[in-house]
Amino acid sequence: MNVWLIGATVLLAALLPCGVVLVRAPILDALVALELVTTLATVALLLLAEGYHRSSYFAVPIVLAFLNVVGALIFVRFLADRRL
Amino acid sequence: MTVRDYAVDALIAGGVAAELVCCLGLLAMRNAIDRLHYAGAGAALGPALIAAAVCVREGFVSSEGLNSLLTALLLAFGSAAVAGATARLIRFRQRGGLESTPAERERA
C-alpha cells in the first residue's frame, strides 16, 4: 500500500458525508453534493491509476471528468422544468 | 527518500486535505449556494495538487503527467461551467427569476 492508494482510500471515505447530503438535503443541495461526489470519484481514480502504475487506467478519470460536466448540465436542464 | 518523494507526498496530502475540507464544508453549510462554493473549490484545488504530484513523479512530458493535467483542467473548467448553470438554477428556483430584487439593487 503506497501513499497514492492511501489517498484514494481517504477520498473514497470522504464520499460518506457527501452521501449524507445527497440523501437528506433538498434536491438542489443534493445536486451540488452530486457534483462534488463526481469530482471526488475522479480524483480517487486518478490516485488509483498512479498507485497501480497502469498508464492505461488514466483514461478512466478523463472520461469521468468529461461525463461530470455533461451529467450535471443534464440534471440542471431537467430540474429547471420541474417543481420538486 | 529524495526531495522529490517528499514533494510528491506533500502534494498528495495537500490535495486530499483540500478535498476533505470541501466535503466537511458541504456538510456544514445550510443552503445550496454556500455548498456550491465548496463543490467548486473541490473541483479546482484538489485535482490540481494531485495532478502536480503525478507530474512531479512521472515528469510533465509523459503519458501519466499529460493525462493527469488534462483531467485537472477538465474538472476545473467544466466545474466552473456547471457551477454557473447550477447557481442560475438555484436563483431561479428560489426567487422565481434571475432579475435582482429592489433590495439587492439598493445594496449595489
Backbone of each chain as ProteinMPNN parsed JSONL, in Angstrom:
{"seq_chain_A": "MNVWLIGATVLLAALLPCGVVLVRAPILDALVALELVTTLATVALLLLAEGYHRSSYFAVPIVLAFLNVVGALIFVRFLADRRL", "coords_chain_A": {"N_chain_A": [[0.858, -1.199, 0.0], [0.798, 2.033, -1.048], [1.398, 5.634, -0.894], [-0.307, 6.808, -2.701], [-2.448, 5.038, -2.949], [-3.375, 5.111, -0.356], [-4.252, 7.76, -0.215], [-6.325, 7.599, -2.12], [-8.047, 5.867, -0.787], [-8.774, 7.416, 1.419], [-10.15, 9.451, 0.111], [-12.277, 8.002, -0.939], [-13.539, 7.337, 1.426], [-14.344, 9.873, 2.093], [-16.554, 10.205, 0.58], [-18.739, 9.569, 2.057], [-19.782, 11.721, 3.847], [-20.724, 13.383, 1.789], [-22.627, 11.706, 0.721], [-24.48, 11.696, 2.778], [-25.508, 14.295, 2.597], [-26.579, 14.082, 0.033], [-28.683, 12.287, 0.434], [-30.29, 13.37, 2.477], [-30.677, 16.142, 2.141], [-32.411, 18.984, 0.544], [-33.455, 18.988, -2.966], [-31.877, 20.653, -4.655], [-29.58, 21.103, -3.13], [-28.742, 18.489, -3.018], [-28.051, 18.1, -5.667], [-25.789, 19.732, -5.882], [-24.151, 18.359, -4.096], [-23.886, 15.998, -5.517], [-22.312, 16.836, -7.652], [-19.893, 17.332, -6.323], [-19.353, 14.758, -5.431], [-18.832, 13.397, -7.829], [-16.516, 14.707, -8.59], [-14.811, 13.925, -6.496], [-14.72, 11.155, -6.948], [-13.452, 11.127, -9.42], [-10.902, 12.168, -8.807], [-10.078, 10.213, -7.011], [-9.908, 8.009, -8.735], [-7.828, 8.904, -10.333], [-5.734, 8.868, -8.486], [-5.689, 6.114, -7.938], [-4.955, 5.086, -10.433], [-2.321, 6.022, -10.692], [-1.283, 4.893, -8.405], [-1.364, 2.139, -8.924], [0.357, 2.011, -11.022], [-0.437, 1.922, -13.741], [-0.64, 3.036, -16.831], [-2.679, 2.982, -18.664], [-4.955, 3.123, -17.15], [-5.416, 5.782, -16.728], [-7.17, 6.791, -18.538], [-9.713, 6.472, -17.583], [-10.38, 8.383, -15.41], [-10.293, 10.691, -17.036], [-12.43, 10.352, -18.821], [-14.505, 10.27, -16.96], [-14.334, 12.841, -15.862], [-15.134, 14.357, -18.043], [-17.737, 13.347, -18.397], [-18.831, 14.196, -16.043], [-19.355, 16.927, -16.405], [-21.25, 16.834, -18.507], [-23.301, 15.226, -17.397], [-24.052, 16.711, -15.106], [-24.989, 19.084, -16.274], [-27.18, 18.092, -17.651], [-28.828, 17.293, -15.524], [-29.266, 19.838, -14.412], [-30.672, 21.039, -16.494], [-33.054, 19.52, -16.595], [-34.062, 19.792, -14.022], [-34.724, 22.425, -14.024], [-37.141, 22.525, -15.273], [-38.926, 21.274, -13.651], [-41.015, 21.095, -10.772], [-39.884, 20.3, -7.849]], "CA_chain_A": [[0.0, 0.0, 0.0], [1.615, 3.241, -1.122], [0.719, 6.863, -0.49], [-1.374, 7.069, -3.676], [-3.607, 4.214, -2.607], [-3.912, 5.639, 0.915], [-5.029, 8.955, -0.571], [-7.568, 7.18, -2.776], [-8.932, 5.311, 0.237], [-9.313, 8.542, 2.198], [-11.153, 10.146, -0.714], [-13.48, 7.166, -1.012], [-14.234, 7.517, 2.707], [-14.933, 11.22, 2.103], [-17.84, 10.18, -0.121], [-19.824, 9.365, 3.03], [-20.502, 12.958, 4.171], [-21.474, 13.845, 0.609], [-23.806, 10.844, 0.615], [-25.469, 12.164, 3.759], [-26.175, 15.462, 1.999], [-27.363, 13.597, -1.11], [-29.895, 11.588, 0.854], [-31.12, 14.097, 3.424], [-30.873, 17.563, 1.844], [-33.312, 19.253, -0.583], [-32.988, 18.496, -4.271], [-30.797, 21.483, -5.209], [-28.384, 20.79, -2.347], [-28.299, 17.158, -3.441], [-27.385, 18.252, -6.961], [-24.448, 20.253, -5.602], [-23.387, 17.251, -3.496], [-23.576, 15.051, -6.598], [-21.169, 17.373, -8.402], [-18.669, 17.092, -5.556], [-19.117, 13.305, -5.414], [-18.191, 13.026, -9.094], [-15.139, 15.211, -8.531], [-14.05, 13.055, -5.59], [-14.503, 9.871, -7.615], [-12.454, 11.335, -10.473], [-9.578, 12.3, -8.188], [-9.732, 8.9, -6.455], [-9.469, 7.166, -9.855], [-6.502, 9.395, -10.717], [-4.785, 8.339, -7.492], [-5.584, 4.661, -8.116], [-4.194, 4.815, -11.657], [-0.901, 6.222, -10.401], [-0.888, 3.942, -7.357], [-1.169, 0.813, -9.509], [1.341, 2.127, -12.112], [-1.029, 1.497, -15.013], [-0.91, 4.271, -17.582], [-3.963, 2.874, -19.375], [-6.048, 3.457, -16.231], [-5.626, 7.231, -16.699], [-8.283, 7.151, -19.425], [-10.987, 6.429, -16.844], [-10.731, 9.693, -14.829], [-10.542, 11.695, -18.082], [-13.806, 10.163, -19.292], [-15.424, 10.65, -15.884], [-14.33, 14.303, -15.749], [-15.977, 14.87, -19.12], [-19.129, 12.983, -18.135], [-19.257, 15.027, -14.917], [-19.937, 18.156, -16.962], [-22.454, 16.511, -19.272], [-24.345, 14.753, -16.488], [-24.537, 17.798, -14.254], [-25.788, 20.014, -17.09], [-28.469, 17.44, -17.934], [-29.628, 17.432, -14.302], [-29.676, 21.245, -14.297], [-31.684, 21.293, -17.521], [-34.34, 18.907, -16.272], [-34.587, 20.348, -12.766], [-35.288, 23.752, -14.297], [-38.509, 22.38, -15.767], [-39.788, 20.519, -12.737], [-41.223, 21.606, -9.409], [-39.652, 19.198, -6.902]], "C_chain_A": [[0.892, 1.247, 0.0], [0.762, 4.472, -0.826], [-0.416, 7.209, -1.451], [-2.631, 6.296, -3.308], [-4.216, 4.655, -1.282], [-4.758, 6.881, 0.641], [-6.349, 8.602, -1.227], [-8.556, 6.62, -1.758], [-9.568, 6.413, 1.072], [-10.399, 9.272, 1.403], [-12.424, 9.314, -0.85], [-14.261, 7.242, 0.302], [-14.92, 8.878, 2.78], [-16.23, 11.274, 1.311], [-19.011, 10.07, 0.861], [-20.526, 10.66, 3.427], [-21.273, 13.526, 2.994], [-22.733, 13.003, 0.418], [-24.886, 11.239, 1.595], [-26.239, 13.348, 3.199], [-27.059, 15.022, 0.828], [-28.698, 13.023, -0.67], [-30.834, 12.5, 1.635], [-31.471, 15.523, 3.002], [-31.905, 17.743, 0.724], [-32.641, 18.979, -1.923], [-31.844, 19.331, -4.845], [-29.487, 21.258, -4.452], [-27.829, 19.423, -2.746], [-27.591, 17.215, -4.791], [-25.953, 18.762, -6.786], [-23.569, 19.147, -5.005], [-22.995, 16.228, -4.558], [-22.385, 15.531, -7.423], [-19.861, 17.136, -7.645], [-18.331, 15.6, -5.493], [-18.4, 12.874, -6.692], [-16.745, 13.504, -9.124], [-14.274, 14.309, -7.656], [-13.736, 11.711, -6.257], [-13.441, 10.003, -8.707], [-11.048, 11.403, -9.888], [-9.134, 10.958, -7.592], [-9.249, 7.964, -7.569], [-8.095, 7.576, -10.362], [-5.429, 8.83, -9.778], [-4.606, 6.828, -7.661], [-4.753, 4.316, -9.359], [-2.696, 4.967, -11.407], [-0.407, 5.209, -9.362], [-0.622, 2.553, -7.892], [-0.18, 0.821, -10.677], [0.798, 1.578, -13.433], [-1.396, 2.756, -15.795], [-2.246, 4.203, -18.31], [-5.139, 3.237, -18.46], [-6.341, 4.955, -16.219], [-6.749, 7.667, -17.64], [-9.593, 7.243, -18.644], [-11.311, 7.772, -16.173], [-10.966, 10.777, -15.871], [-11.992, 11.597, -18.567], [-14.801, 10.601, -18.218], [-15.469, 12.167, -15.708], [-15.188, 14.932, -16.837], [-17.452, 14.574, -18.848], [-19.698, 13.756, -16.949], [-19.967, 16.277, -15.43], [-21.263, 17.855, -17.65], [-23.598, 16.112, -18.341], [-24.929, 15.866, -15.638], [-25.392, 18.775, -15.054], [-27.14, 19.405, -17.461], [-29.384, 17.539, -16.71], [-30.144, 18.861, -14.153], [-30.8, 21.537, -15.274], [-33.038, 20.733, -17.113], [-34.91, 19.429, -14.959], [-35.18, 21.733, -12.985], [-36.746, 23.656, -14.712], [-39.46, 21.781, -14.749], [-39.868, 21.206, -11.394], [-41.072, 20.45, -8.443], [-39.465, 19.748, -5.503]], "O_chain_A": [[1.649, 1.476, 0.943], [-0.432, 4.367, -0.545], [-1.39, 7.843, -1.047], [-3.738, 6.831, -3.351], [-5.431, 4.582, -1.101], [-5.846, 7.035, 1.196], [-7.376, 9.216, -0.938], [-9.759, 6.867, -1.853], [-10.755, 6.352, 1.393], [-11.432, 9.659, 1.951], [-13.526, 9.862, -0.875], [-15.491, 7.216, 0.301], [-15.948, 9.028, 3.442], [-16.939, 12.279, 1.358], [-20.139, 10.437, 0.532], [-21.754, 10.721, 3.36], [-22.354, 14.088, 3.171], [-23.775, 13.513, 0.006], [-26.075, 11.133, 1.292], [-27.464, 13.41, 3.305], [-28.164, 15.536, 0.658], [-29.722, 13.242, -1.318], [-32.051, 12.413, 1.472], [-32.476, 16.063, 3.466], [-32.242, 16.782, 0.033], [-31.431, 18.768, -2.003], [-30.932, 18.779, -5.46], [-28.415, 21.226, -5.055], [-26.616, 19.222, -2.805], [-26.643, 16.467, -5.032], [-25.028, 18.292, -7.448], [-22.398, 19.014, -5.359], [-21.905, 15.66, -4.507], [-21.55, 14.73, -7.843], [-18.846, 16.783, -8.245], [-17.158, 15.226, -5.501], [-17.465, 12.075, -6.641], [-15.86, 12.805, -9.617], [-13.148, 13.969, -8.021], [-12.623, 11.198, -6.143], [-12.627, 9.1, -8.898], [-10.12, 10.779, -10.402], [-7.956, 10.607, -7.658], [-8.294, 7.211, -7.375], [-7.293, 6.735, -10.769], [-4.37, 8.379, -10.214], [-3.491, 6.32, -7.538], [-3.954, 3.38, -9.343], [-1.898, 4.143, -11.853], [0.727, 4.733, -9.427], [0.25, 1.851, -7.38], [0.099, -0.227, -11.26], [1.495, 0.86, -14.149], [-2.351, 3.453, -15.452], [-2.879, 5.231, -18.55], [-6.204, 3.617, -18.947], [-7.402, 5.367, -15.75], [-7.229, 8.797, -17.545], [-10.482, 8.012, -19.011], [-12.423, 8.27, -16.347], [-11.752, 11.695, -15.634], [-12.687, 12.603, -18.707], [-15.816, 11.228, -18.523], [-16.533, 12.722, -15.434], [-15.886, 15.917, -16.595], [-18.311, 15.434, -19.042], [-20.91, 13.949, -16.857], [-21.042, 16.636, -14.949], [-22.268, 18.525, -17.412], [-24.721, 16.597, -18.479], [-26.144, 15.959, -15.467], [-26.417, 19.244, -14.559], [-28.134, 20.123, -17.573], [-30.572, 17.833, -16.842], [-31.307, 19.078, -13.813], [-31.773, 22.205, -14.925], [-34.06, 21.403, -17.268], [-36.129, 19.499, -14.805], [-36.042, 22.169, -12.221], [-37.508, 24.604, -14.522], [-40.673, 21.779, -14.958], [-38.906, 21.822, -10.936], [-42.02, 19.693, -8.231], [-39.258, 18.982, -4.561]]}, "seq_chain_B": "MTVRDYAVDALIAGGVAAELVCCLGLLAMRNAIDRLHYAGAGAALGPALIAAAVCVREGFVSSEGLNSLLTALLLAFGSAAVAGATARLIRFRQRGGLESTPAERERA", "coords_chain_B": {"N_chain_B": [[14.584, 8.381, 1.066], [14.032, 10.824, -1.445], [14.19, 14.388, -2.213], [12.273, 14.827, -4.103], [10.448, 12.774, -3.604], [9.469, 13.59, -1.118], [8.238, 15.961, -1.908], [6.238, 14.965, -3.58], [4.707, 13.501, -1.737], [3.87, 15.606, -0.085], [2.31, 17.105, -1.873], [0.267, 15.285, -2.498], [-0.857, 14.929, 0.042], [-1.746, 17.546, 0.493], [-3.624, 17.835, -1.586], [-5.526, 15.819, -0.966], [-6.292, 16.693, 1.572], [-7.454, 19.159, 0.906], [-9.693, 18.279, -0.514], [-11.03, 16.956, 1.538], [-11.634, 19.063, 3.285], [-13.422, 20.438, 1.666], [-15.484, 18.565, 1.524], [-16.324, 18.508, 4.211], [-17.116, 21.15, 4.457], [-19.242, 21.169, 2.647], [-20.965, 19.55, 4.058], [-21.39, 21.07, 6.344], [-22.495, 23.537, 5.632], [-25.581, 25.385, 5.104], [-27.232, 26.201, 3.018], [-27.875, 25.947, -0.563], [-26.333, 27.592, -2.252], [-24.092, 28.307, -0.69], [-23.031, 25.767, -0.35], [-22.374, 25.218, -2.964], [-20.106, 26.758, -3.402], [-18.141, 25.326, -2.02], [-18.172, 22.936, -3.457], [-17.218, 23.843, -5.919], [-14.642, 24.698, -5.206], [-13.571, 22.256, -4.491], [-13.349, 21.04, -6.964], [-11.379, 22.465, -8.174], [-8.989, 23.003, -6.64], [-8.032, 20.598, -5.289], [-7.796, 18.51, -7.391], [-5.856, 19.828, -8.971], [-3.589, 19.858, -7.326], [-3.16, 17.115, -7.011], [-2.69, 16.376, -9.668], [-0.36, 17.818, -10.053], [1.292, 16.402, -8.338], [1.43, 13.93, -9.665], [2.719, 14.788, -11.981], [5.172, 15.667, -10.955], [6.232, 13.284, -10.107], [6.208, 11.541, -12.377], [7.065, 13.148, -14.429], [6.576, 16.0, -16.56], [6.262, 15.813, -19.335], [5.027, 13.237, -20.064], [3.034, 10.297, -20.496], [1.399, 9.789, -18.269], [1.627, 12.191, -16.817], [0.604, 14.145, -18.621], [-1.979, 13.161, -19.009], [-3.019, 13.385, -16.409], [-2.885, 16.138, -16.053], [-4.673, 16.96, -18.026], [-7.029, 15.867, -16.992], [-7.286, 17.37, -14.6], [-7.608, 19.936, -15.686], [-9.956, 19.609, -17.176], [-11.741, 19.107, -15.073], [-11.56, 21.523, -13.627], [-12.348, 23.637, -15.437], [-14.723, 22.575, -16.471], [-16.207, 22.28, -14.135], [-16.493, 24.932, -13.408], [-18.223, 25.87, -15.407], [-20.453, 24.257, -14.893], [-21.027, 25.057, -12.287], [-21.836, 27.702, -12.687], [-24.206, 27.304, -14.191], [-25.668, 25.832, -12.319], [-25.901, 27.669, -10.226], [-27.51, 29.607, -11.437], [-29.809, 28.07, -11.757], [-30.482, 27.584, -9.07], [-30.984, 30.163, -8.156], [-33.149, 30.806, -9.805], [-35.043, 28.924, -8.981], [-35.389, 29.612, -6.317], [-36.075, 32.321, -6.218], [-37.798, 32.726, -8.307], [-37.028, 33.959, -10.633], [-34.385, 35.538, -12.587], [-33.809, 38.157, -12.266], [-32.58, 40.937, -10.345], [-33.659, 41.834, -7.04], [-35.472, 44.739, -5.741], [-34.35, 45.402, -3.24], [-31.804, 44.25, -3.44], [-30.751, 45.741, -5.545], [-30.634, 48.173, -4.343], [-28.715, 47.764, -2.391], [-26.505, 47.369, -4.011]], "CA_chain_B": [[13.648, 9.196, 0.285], [14.615, 12.025, -2.043], [13.376, 15.607, -2.1], [11.116, 14.663, -4.989], [9.456, 11.941, -2.909], [8.811, 14.435, -0.109], [7.347, 16.9, -2.613], [5.06, 14.207, -4.026], [3.88, 13.222, -0.555], [3.239, 16.855, 0.37], [1.26, 17.477, -2.826], [-0.863, 14.365, -2.319], [-1.51, 15.27, 1.312], [-2.465, 18.806, 0.292], [-4.803, 17.603, -2.434], [-6.536, 15.056, -0.228], [-6.807, 17.568, 2.639], [-8.357, 20.139, 0.284], [-10.969, 17.612, -0.801], [-11.71, 16.686, 2.807], [-12.201, 20.335, 3.761], [-14.603, 20.732, 0.843], [-16.557, 17.654, 1.955], [-16.843, 18.974, 5.502], [-17.839, 22.389, 4.188], [-20.533, 20.802, 2.05], [-21.826, 19.009, 5.118], [-21.666, 22.06, 7.387], [-23.282, 24.673, 5.148], [-27.02, 25.168, 5.238], [-28.003, 26.434, 1.793], [-27.265, 25.369, -1.759], [-25.302, 28.476, -2.809], [-22.881, 28.13, 0.117], [-22.47, 24.452, -0.667], [-21.815, 25.277, -4.316], [-18.74, 27.286, -3.312], [-17.244, 24.237, -1.617], [-18.069, 21.99, -4.581], [-16.325, 24.443, -6.915], [-13.262, 24.649, -4.704], [-13.142, 20.86, -4.546], [-13.019, 20.666, -8.34], [-10.255, 23.257, -8.689], [-7.737, 22.941, -5.876], [-7.569, 19.227, -5.041], [-7.272, 17.863, -8.606], [-4.627, 20.48, -9.438], [-2.47, 19.393, -6.498], [-2.89, 15.704, -7.329], [-2.06, 16.348, -10.988], [1.021, 18.274, -9.865], [2.04, 15.285, -7.734], [1.711, 12.953, -10.729], [3.714, 15.373, -12.884], [6.476, 15.675, -10.283], [6.76, 11.923, -10.037], [6.396, 10.913, -13.691], [7.559, 14.108, -15.414], [5.472, 16.695, -17.213], [6.071, 15.29, -20.691], [4.846, 11.79, -20.016], [1.625, 9.951, -20.685], [0.685, 9.96, -16.998], [1.583, 13.612, -16.47], [-0.313, 14.865, -19.503], [-3.343, 12.703, -18.717], [-3.481, 13.958, -15.143], [-3.12, 17.572, -16.291], [-5.931, 17.087, -18.789], [-8.133, 15.61, -16.06], [-7.437, 18.524, -13.707], [-8.156, 21.066, -16.456], [-11.367, 19.312, -17.455], [-12.508, 19.287, -13.844], [-11.602, 22.929, -13.225], [-13.165, 24.444, -16.354], [-16.066, 22.003, -16.519], [-16.908, 22.589, -12.896], [-16.875, 26.347, -13.434], [-19.429, 25.982, -16.236], [-21.568, 23.625, -14.191], [-21.372, 25.888, -11.13], [-22.623, 28.833, -13.177], [-25.551, 26.846, -14.535], [-26.36, 25.438, -11.088], [-26.237, 28.885, -9.482], [-28.681, 30.198, -12.103], [-30.962, 27.235, -11.424], [-30.837, 27.816, -7.664], [-31.584, 31.501, -8.1], [-34.45, 30.758, -10.469], [-35.989, 28.148, -8.171], [-35.641, 30.237, -5.022], [-36.667, 33.662, -6.359], [-38.742, 32.753, -9.405], [-36.492, 34.668, -11.793], [-32.972, 35.875, -12.454], [-33.638, 39.59, -12.066], [-32.291, 41.312, -8.964], [-34.776, 42.438, -6.32], [-35.195, 46.148, -5.415], [-33.431, 45.477, -2.093], [-30.441, 43.961, -3.919], [-30.295, 46.887, -6.35], [-30.322, 49.261, -3.409], [-27.426, 47.437, -1.761], [-25.44, 47.515, -5.015]], "C_chain_B": [[14.327, 10.458, -0.223], [13.691, 13.218, -1.819], [12.119, 15.483, -2.959], [10.034, 13.805, -4.335], [8.711, 12.756, -1.845], [7.839, 15.407, -0.766], [6.076, 16.19, -3.07], [4.13, 13.93, -2.853], [3.148, 14.475, -0.088], [2.108, 17.262, -0.566], [0.038, 16.568, -2.685], [-1.612, 14.7, -1.034], [-2.312, 16.565, 1.183], [-3.724, 18.618, -0.526], [-5.909, 16.867, -1.699], [-7.137, 15.911, 0.889], [-7.767, 18.614, 2.075], [-9.709, 19.507, -0.012], [-11.742, 17.325, 0.485], [-12.363, 17.944, 3.364], [-13.465, 20.685, 2.973], [-15.771, 19.824, 1.22], [-17.173, 18.132, 3.259], [-17.61, 20.28, 5.334], [-19.198, 22.123, 3.581], [-21.5, 20.306, 3.117], [-22.258, 20.092, 6.094], [-22.579, 23.183, 6.921], [-24.766, 24.328, 5.119], [-27.821, 25.516, 3.993], [-27.176, 26.072, 0.56], [-26.153, 26.26, -2.323], [-23.996, 28.344, -2.023], [-22.215, 26.794, -0.196], [-21.813, 24.447, -2.042], [-20.385, 25.824, -4.312], [-17.747, 26.176, -2.938], [-17.083, 23.209, -2.742], [-17.135, 22.543, -5.663], [-14.874, 24.414, -6.484], [-12.712, 23.227, -4.766], [-12.742, 20.429, -5.949], [-11.8, 21.412, -8.857], [-8.95, 22.954, -7.959], [-7.188, 21.519, -5.743], [-7.024, 18.545, -6.288], [-5.991, 18.499, -9.126], [-3.419, 19.993, -8.634], [-2.117, 17.932, -6.804], [-2.218, 15.582, -8.704], [-0.613, 16.822, -10.898], [1.88, 17.165, -9.261], [2.402, 14.243, -8.795], [2.804, 13.483, -11.657], [5.1, 15.39, -12.25], [7.07, 14.274, -10.28], [7.105, 11.354, -11.422], [7.041, 11.836, -14.713], [6.39, 14.735, -16.163], [5.194, 16.128, -18.606], [6.074, 13.767, -20.627], [3.356, 11.521, -20.169], [0.83, 10.211, -19.403], [0.534, 11.434, -16.645], [0.589, 14.388, -17.313], [-1.759, 14.459, -19.255], [-3.871, 13.32, -17.426], [-3.725, 15.46, -15.278], [-4.424, 17.801, -17.042], [-7.13, 16.856, -17.876], [-8.369, 16.805, -15.151], [-8.032, 19.72, -14.445], [-9.619, 20.851, -16.79], [-12.226, 19.55, -16.226], [-12.65, 20.769, -13.502], [-12.534, 23.74, -14.128], [-14.589, 23.905, -16.45], [-16.862, 22.33, -15.275], [-17.316, 24.055, -12.839], [-18.142, 26.545, -14.256], [-20.642, 25.409, -15.514], [-22.002, 24.464, -12.991], [-22.189, 27.103, -11.551], [-24.055, 28.436, -13.489], [-26.341, 26.47, -13.279], [-26.769, 26.661, -10.277], [-27.443, 29.585, -10.102], [-29.937, 29.407, -11.765], [-31.43, 27.498, -9.988], [-31.542, 29.168, -7.522], [-33.004, 31.479, -8.679], [-35.468, 30.029, -9.599], [-36.334, 28.847, -6.866], [-36.366, 31.569, -5.156], [-37.678, 33.744, -7.488], [-38.236, 33.493, -10.627], [-35.047, 35.017, -11.544], [-32.743, 37.355, -12.184], [-33.361, 39.887, -10.593], [-33.514, 41.993, -8.34], [-34.445, 43.907, -6.048], [-34.232, 46.294, -4.234], [-31.992, 45.221, -2.519], [-29.896, 45.12, -4.74], [-29.905, 48.051, -5.442], [-28.968, 49.021, -2.734], [-26.27, 47.665, -2.723], [-25.303, 48.974, -5.407]], "O_chain_B": [[15.107, 11.083, 0.495], [12.577, 13.083, -1.312], [11.048, 15.968, -2.595], [8.844, 14.076, -4.492], [7.496, 12.634, -1.687], [6.749, 15.65, -0.248], [4.977, 16.735, -2.965], [2.916, 14.102, -2.959], [1.969, 14.427, 0.26], [1.058, 17.715, -0.108], [-1.097, 17.039, -2.748], [-2.841, 14.751, -1.016], [-3.423, 16.667, 1.701], [-4.773, 19.174, -0.2], [-7.081, 17.234, -1.788], [-8.344, 15.865, 1.129], [-8.783, 18.921, 2.699], [-10.75, 20.125, 0.212], [-12.967, 17.438, 0.515], [-13.492, 17.907, 3.852], [-14.449, 21.165, 3.536], [-16.92, 20.264, 1.235], [-18.396, 18.161, 3.401], [-18.63, 20.496, 5.988], [-20.188, 22.76, 3.941], [-22.694, 20.604, 3.082], [-23.37, 20.043, 6.619], [-23.351, 23.727, 7.711], [-25.156, 23.161, 5.109], [-28.995, 25.156, 3.913], [-25.957, 25.914, 0.627], [-25.145, 25.754, -2.816], [-22.919, 28.277, -2.615], [-20.991, 26.704, -0.294], [-20.818, 23.756, -2.261], [-19.553, 25.407, -5.117], [-16.646, 26.109, -3.485], [-15.993, 22.677, -2.953], [-16.353, 21.796, -6.252], [-13.982, 24.141, -7.287], [-11.534, 23.019, -5.058], [-11.894, 19.552, -6.112], [-11.238, 21.028, -9.883], [-7.928, 22.68, -8.588], [-6.022, 21.267, -6.046], [-5.9, 18.044, -6.263], [-5.129, 17.804, -9.662], [-2.353, 19.746, -9.198], [-0.945, 17.559, -6.852], [-1.296, 14.787, -8.883], [0.26, 16.292, -11.585], [3.045, 17.005, -9.621], [3.524, 13.737, -8.827], [3.696, 12.743, -12.07], [6.096, 15.152, -12.933], [8.28, 14.107, -10.435], [8.167, 10.759, -11.608], [7.516, 11.374, -15.751], [5.356, 14.102, -16.376], [4.039, 15.98, -19.006], [7.011, 13.109, -21.08], [2.528, 12.415, -19.99], [-0.263, 10.777, -19.44], [-0.536, 11.879, -16.229], [-0.18, 15.195, -16.791], [-2.66, 15.297, -19.284], [-5.03, 13.73, -17.355], [-4.663, 15.993, -14.686], [-5.182, 18.72, -16.731], [-8.132, 17.565, -17.972], [-9.512, 17.215, -14.945], [-8.866, 20.437, -13.894], [-10.429, 21.774, -16.707], [-13.311, 20.124, -16.32], [-13.733, 21.221, -13.131], [-13.411, 24.45, -13.635], [-15.548, 24.675, -16.503], [-18.055, 22.625, -15.352], [-18.364, 24.388, -12.287], [-19.033, 27.295, -13.858], [-21.721, 26.001, -15.523], [-23.194, 24.575, -12.705], [-23.128, 27.493, -10.856], [-25.001, 29.127, -13.11], [-27.535, 26.754, -13.183], [-27.859, 26.692, -9.705], [-28.301, 30.097, -9.384], [-30.996, 29.983, -11.517], [-32.627, 27.618, -9.729], [-32.567, 29.282, -6.849], [-33.93, 32.059, -8.112], [-36.616, 30.458, -9.488], [-37.445, 28.697, -6.357], [-37.185, 31.915, -4.305], [-38.362, 34.76, -7.611], [-38.987, 33.637, -11.591], [-34.53, 34.826, -10.443], [-31.619, 37.77, -11.906], [-33.843, 39.182, -9.707], [-34.297, 42.643, -9.032], [-33.279, 44.296, -6.112], [-33.395, 47.197, -4.222], [-31.068, 45.876, -2.037], [-28.713, 45.449, -4.645], [-28.977, 48.806, -5.731], [-28.183, 49.948, -2.534], [-25.191, 48.097, -2.319], [-24.463, 49.313, -6.24]]}, "name": "protein", "num_of_chains": 2, "seq": "MNVWLIGATVLLAALLPCGVVLVRAPILDALVALELVTTLATVALLLLAEGYHRSSYFAVPIVLAFLNVVGALIFVRFLADRRLMTVRDYAVDALIAGGVAAELVCCLGLLAMRNAIDRLHYAGAGAALGPALIAAAVCVREGFVSSEGLNSLLTALLLAFGSAAVAGATARLIRFRQRGGLESTPAERERA"}
